[in-house]
Amino acid sequence: GKAHNLPPSADVAIIGAGISGAFIAHRLLTDESPSRPKSVLMLEARAAVSGATGRNGGHIKPDCYRGFTAYSKLHGPKVAVAQCTFEAANHRETLSFIRENGLGEEIDLVEYRSADVYLTENTWKAGLASYNGFKEAGGDVSEITVLSKAEAEETLRITSCFGAITFPASSLWPYRLAMAMLRKSLDAGLQLETNTPVLEVSQADGYSGRWFITTSRGNITVNKVIHATNGYASHLLPEIDGRIIPLKGHVAAITPPPAYVDLPLSTSFAFVSDENYDYLVQRPGSQKFLIWGGGEGAHPNGHEGGYGDCDDSFAVPEVLDFIKEGPSRIFKGWKESIESPSSGVRDPVPFAWSGIMGLSKDLLPFIGELPGKPGQYLIGGYHGHGMARVFLSTKAFCELFLGQKVDPHIPLPYFDLESRLKDPVNMFRVGDVL
């Protein structure tokens, strides 16, 4: 709120009121060790959860095999196995946390399998190569199922594909999860200041080792600063430029025809083609909207068109057009059902929007204290997989921050800011991993 003045100082300031900031605030404020911060202030430029968390497609869809080849290329097979295993573990742990806290109903949690459907021969070969590589390197594939073309087309209601690979996943309403965590954090003593953009973080004069935060509403002196703005991190941290790269993503809510309301989809999906990576969940509830994201390849400036775009106030029409046509292209009987006079679908795409992801130069998040800036910390660069990484990433962040033993399952490069921040991007095409 704005009705009062900002406090002149705080022990810890978190910049960004999205899912990362919300999980971190809650964990720090409920920690029972002596290193627990004395006070936590959260600063958010806009409304709470107004960024990517409140805008994403609602998946917790672990990359439990598909990124193996790309991770191996950049980090070696051992880290690649750890990364795929980590995302599957993050999914399980997130579910446990939601259950323990009785949040499932409030956030529309649905547990099922997700299917990566490969629409081209190239991508199918690459998907199988990653699956086999992961398996041969010792990865656990017991929960992963490979479907042939015929099996995939029949069981998943797909018009045409080369094959599919399925695994456990979930969908939820991320905005509500982040809001629930902020509510719990406020109960535990968080001071949340929205509509308070941070303009600069600088070394405080005469306060050795403290940081001076300049905001639109005044200045605050703090002991520690946590940057949890993901795609926006380089705004305040020039050294992050070219290491975490903003990418504008698009999502639309699509009204299903009767055939897909009466018998909803049984899984969530990714559709992998040479030019695009699309993903969707079908919402529970009476209207059964499809929440469909992706379409980067349809950008008028090509695949890289959304790179560096931080403006989530508008969507690119060509990308939305591509997304809107998705179900008719891919699902059996969709086009016929929607075009039938009795379909009753008056508004095929009632909502569409964009949001800013934080691509990582080497596909993995950054967690830890910033080199040369003692007391300033970074978490971000989820590479479009925030929901599949954030729960255990924020847990590890807090363990590190509080000087506790860090979960050994987190891939070690996450914490190696020193060497990973040295060079700017060597970007793969987004679709290679996202």
Buried (B, 14 or more C-beta within 10 A) or exposed (E): EEEEEBBEBBBBBBBBBBBBBBBBBBBBBBBEEEEBBEBBBBBBBBEBBBBBBBBBBBBBBBBBBBBBBBBBBBBEBBBBBBBBBBBBBBBBBBBEBBEEBEBBEBBBBBBBBBBBBBBBEEBBEBBBEBBBBBBEBEBBBEEBEBBEBEEBBEBBBBBEBBBBBBBBBBBBBBBBBBBBBBBBBBEBBBBBBBBBBBEEBEEBEEEEEBBBBBBEBEBBBBBBBBBBBBBBBBBBBEBBBBBBBBBBBBBBBBBBBBBBBEEEBEBBBBBBBEBBBBBBBBBBEEEBBBBBBBBBBBBEEEBBBBBBBEEBEEBBEBBBEBBBBBBBBBBBEBBEBBEBEEBEBEEBBEEBBBBBBBBBBBBBBBBBBBBEBEBBBBBBBBBBBBBBBBBBBBBBBBBBBBEEEBBEEBBEBBBBBEEBBEEEBEBBBBBBBB
